Amino acid sequence: MDTSDIAIVGAGHGGAQCAMALRQNGFAGTITVIGREPDYPYERPPLSKDYFARDKSFERILIRPPAFWAEKSIAFRLGTEVTGVDAQARTLTLSNGQSHGYGRLVWATGGDPRRLSCPGSDLAGVHSVRTRQDCDRLMAQVDAGIKTVVVIGGGYIGLEAAAVLSKAGLHVTLLEALPRVLARVAGDDLSAFYQAEHRAHGVVLRTNTTVDRLEGKDGNVIGVRLGDGALLPAQAVIVGIGIIPSVGPLIAAGARGANGVEVDDHCRTSLPDIFAIGDCAAFACAFAGGAVMRVESVQNANDMASCVAKTICGDPQPYRAFPWFWSNQYDLKLQTAGINLGHDRSVVRGDPASRSFSVAYLKDGRLLALDCVNSVKDYVQGRKLIEAGAMPDLDRLADASLALKEV
Ligand SMILES: Cc1cc2nc3c(=O)[nH]c(=O)nc-3n(C[C@H](O)[C@H](O)[C@H](O)COP(=O)(O)OP(=O)(O)OC[C@H]3O[C@@H](n4cnc5c(N)ncnc54)[C@H](O)[C@@H]3O)c2cc1C
């Protein structure tokens, strides 16, 4: 049986950053990263942005070139899934039937795309966008000359994919079950803005629209049957309806959690010497009033990874990293600072028609979060205000002629 001082399960953003941060913090023991995908760690955000649009090659989205990992003596077992954890014996069961022993374990497995539960969801031509392989399959269909795509789900990934495909000249319909896109992450003003942008770029956007089933012919998807009985023709369907955290083996081993594995403020699970980070970890978020939640972002995966590395290297510091996020659609760069959970008021700064504006979210007068569209200055200054717990005057906040630092 192979063993390593540290085993990291998941070769994505969090896993890669944890291995790097351990070496940066002087960890001299053995490190093995075990990853289900065949590739070395790569950036996931470009899968619905510049990699999907072919503005970046796969080599350019690798987090580090393969030689880097060898130089740092970080071993990889790729194409290998961890199917079981024995927290007492400190061993992992691998999909190839072998075992791997560990001293300390970092669980960094992200999540699997939520699948449609309706008939037809397993037809060829139905895609998720989570891995490079998902994206390549979809791009191969685009290369083959398909013209009509239906995107199910109006979250960031669905909207970004719709933007790339409509720019490439495909006929795109986007379906959202709720009354507006981005309903779970943004306020009405931002949703209305993005809906108008997508429609102006030719996307047919339908809210309040449910899917009854996917229709197929010879095993390939040919259309989406809506709840009202209408049939939308589709040569490909993209499903972007969220993820389910990949925590099965850890929960089966006794770790506390359900929608993600629960961690304390040093990213420790309830099992001895087992940490969890990134999309799969649920923690009490200091920037959301202490609500226990999972945060799906590169920032969160990287910063939790660094927190664990410091703890392992004897310099424990509680996880309090400031949350931020971004999304690129068309020529619009959205930057989000903070988490707007529980806001009781939102204030728009600037005119959305100018395509450069911000939305501020407040609770009990305190600034919680900002969505900044093509507005880097607001983002940079606003995050300082949020971190400082600012309670801005609302009229001044709404006055875009005043810099945020003066509000
Ligand atoms: C298309 C797309 C666009 C995105 N855009 C943005 C963006 O603009 N900004 C942003 O901040 N975030 C974005 N995100 C989210 C961001 O990519 C994730 O939050 C981040 O990747 C989380 O890192 P992670 O390490 O937790 O998980 P991941 O990066 O998903 O890595 C987890 C890895 O673990 C592997 N794995 C799972 N189970 C096992 C197992 N049992 N054994 C071995 N390996 C396993 C998985 O296959 C995967 O390779 C986007 C995500 C996607 C999919």
The ligand as an SDF file (V2000), in Angstrom:
LIG
                    3D

 53 58  0  0  0  0  0  0  0  0999 V2000
  -17.9190   26.3900  -15.7880 C   0  0  0  0  0  0  0  0  0  0  0  0
  -17.5630   26.9860  -14.4580 C   0  0  0  0  0  0  0  0  0  0  0  0
  -17.3360   28.3460  -14.3480 C   0  0  0  0  0  0  0  0  0  0  0  0
  -16.9990   28.9130  -13.1140 C   0  0  0  0  0  0  0  0  0  0  0  0
  -16.7520   30.2560  -13.0330 N   0  0  0  0  0  0  0  0  0  0  0  0
  -16.3110   30.7880  -11.8660 C   0  0  0  0  0  0  0  0  0  0  0  0
  -15.9430   32.1630  -11.7850 C   0  0  0  0  0  0  0  0  0  0  0  0
  -16.0410   32.9150  -12.7420 O   0  0  0  0  0  0  0  0  0  0  0  0
  -15.4600   32.6250  -10.5970 N   0  0  0  0  0  0  0  0  0  0  0  0
  -15.3380   31.8110   -9.5000 C   0  0  0  0  0  0  0  0  0  0  0  0
  -14.8860   32.2740   -8.4440 O   0  0  0  0  0  0  0  0  0  0  0  0
  -15.7140   30.5090   -9.5490 N   0  0  0  0  0  0  0  0  0  0  0  0
  -16.1910   29.9880  -10.6970 C   0  0  0  0  0  0  0  0  0  0  0  0
  -16.5410   28.6680  -10.7570 N   0  0  0  0  0  0  0  0  0  0  0  0
  -16.5160   27.8690   -9.5220 C   0  0  0  0  0  0  0  0  0  0  0  0
  -15.0980   27.3750   -9.2260 C   0  0  0  0  0  0  0  0  0  0  0  0
  -14.5460   26.7710  -10.3520 O   0  0  0  0  0  0  0  0  0  0  0  0
  -15.1850   26.4030   -8.0720 C   0  0  0  0  0  0  0  0  0  0  0  0
  -15.6930   27.0860   -6.9600 O   0  0  0  0  0  0  0  0  0  0  0  0
  -13.8100   25.7960   -7.7550 C   0  0  0  0  0  0  0  0  0  0  0  0
  -13.3690   25.0160   -8.8240 O   0  0  0  0  0  0  0  0  0  0  0  0
  -13.8850   24.9760   -6.4830 C   0  0  0  0  0  0  0  0  0  0  0  0
  -12.6770   24.3470   -6.2600 O   0  0  0  0  0  0  0  0  0  0  0  0
  -12.6540   22.9400   -5.5170 P   0  0  0  0  0  0  0  0  0  0  0  0
  -11.2210   22.5720   -5.3680 O   0  0  0  0  0  0  0  0  0  0  0  0
  -13.5270   22.9800   -4.3410 O   0  0  0  0  0  0  0  0  0  0  0  0
  -13.3440   21.9250   -6.5490 O   0  0  0  0  0  0  0  0  0  0  0  0
  -12.9550   21.5650   -8.0320 P   0  0  0  0  0  0  0  0  0  0  0  0
  -12.1230   22.6070   -8.6720 O   0  0  0  0  0  0  0  0  0  0  0  0
  -14.2300   21.1720   -8.6920 O   0  0  0  0  0  0  0  0  0  0  0  0
  -12.0470   20.2540   -7.8830 O   0  0  0  0  0  0  0  0  0  0  0  0
  -12.5340   19.0680   -7.3310 C   0  0  0  0  0  0  0  0  0  0  0  0
  -11.8560   17.8910   -8.0260 C   0  0  0  0  0  0  0  0  0  0  0  0
  -12.0620   16.7180   -7.2330 O   0  0  0  0  0  0  0  0  0  0  0  0
  -12.3590   15.6310   -8.0700 C   0  0  0  0  0  0  0  0  0  0  0  0
  -13.0610   14.6120   -7.2840 N   0  0  0  0  0  0  0  0  0  0  0  0
  -14.3430   14.6140   -6.8600 C   0  0  0  0  0  0  0  0  0  0  0  0
  -14.6020   13.5140   -6.1200 N   0  0  0  0  0  0  0  0  0  0  0  0
  -13.4590   12.8050   -6.0800 C   0  0  0  0  0  0  0  0  0  0  0  0
  -13.0950   11.5670   -5.4780 C   0  0  0  0  0  0  0  0  0  0  0  0
  -13.9530   10.8630   -4.7240 N   0  0  0  0  0  0  0  0  0  0  0  0
  -11.8330   11.0970   -5.6720 N   0  0  0  0  0  0  0  0  0  0  0  0
  -10.9200   11.8100   -6.3930 C   0  0  0  0  0  0  0  0  0  0  0  0
  -11.2210   12.9910   -6.9820 N   0  0  0  0  0  0  0  0  0  0  0  0
  -12.4640   13.4820   -6.8260 C   0  0  0  0  0  0  0  0  0  0  0  0
  -13.2110   16.2580   -9.1490 C   0  0  0  0  0  0  0  0  0  0  0  0
  -13.2680   15.4390  -10.2860 O   0  0  0  0  0  0  0  0  0  0  0  0
  -12.4530   17.5800   -9.3860 C   0  0  0  0  0  0  0  0  0  0  0  0
  -11.4420   17.4200  -10.3410 O   0  0  0  0  0  0  0  0  0  0  0  0
  -16.9060   28.0810  -11.9700 C   0  0  0  0  0  0  0  0  0  0  0  0
  -17.1530   26.6950  -12.0870 C   0  0  0  0  0  0  0  0  0  0  0  0
  -17.4760   26.1570  -13.3040 C   0  0  0  0  0  0  0  0  0  0  0  0
  -17.7240   24.6710  -13.4090 C   0  0  0  0  0  0  0  0  0  0  0  0
  1  2  1  0
  2  3  1  0
  2 52  2  0
  3  4  2  0
  4  5  1  0
  4 50  1  0
  5  6  2  0
  6  7  1  0
  6 13  1  0
  7  8  2  0
  7  9  1  0
  9 10  1  0
 10 11  2  0
 10 12  1  0
 12 13  2  0
 13 14  1  0
 14 15  1  0
 14 50  1  0
 15 16  1  0
 16 17  1  0
 16 18  1  0
 18 19  1  0
 18 20  1  0
 20 21  1  0
 20 22  1  0
 22 23  1  0
 23 24  1  0
 24 25  2  0
 24 26  1  0
 24 27  1  0
 27 28  1  0
 28 29  2  0
 28 30  1  0
 28 31  1  0
 31 32  1  0
 32 33  1  0
 33 34  1  0
 33 48  1  0
 34 35  1  0
 35 36  1  0
 35 46  1  0
 36 37  1  0
 36 45  1  0
 37 38  2  0
 38 39  1  0
 39 40  1  0
 39 45  2  0
 40 41  1  0
 40 42  2  0
 42 43  1  0
 43 44  2  0
 44 45  1  0
 46 47  1  0
 46 48  1  0
 48 49  1  0
 50 51  2  0
 51 52  1  0
 52 53  1  0
M  END
$$$$
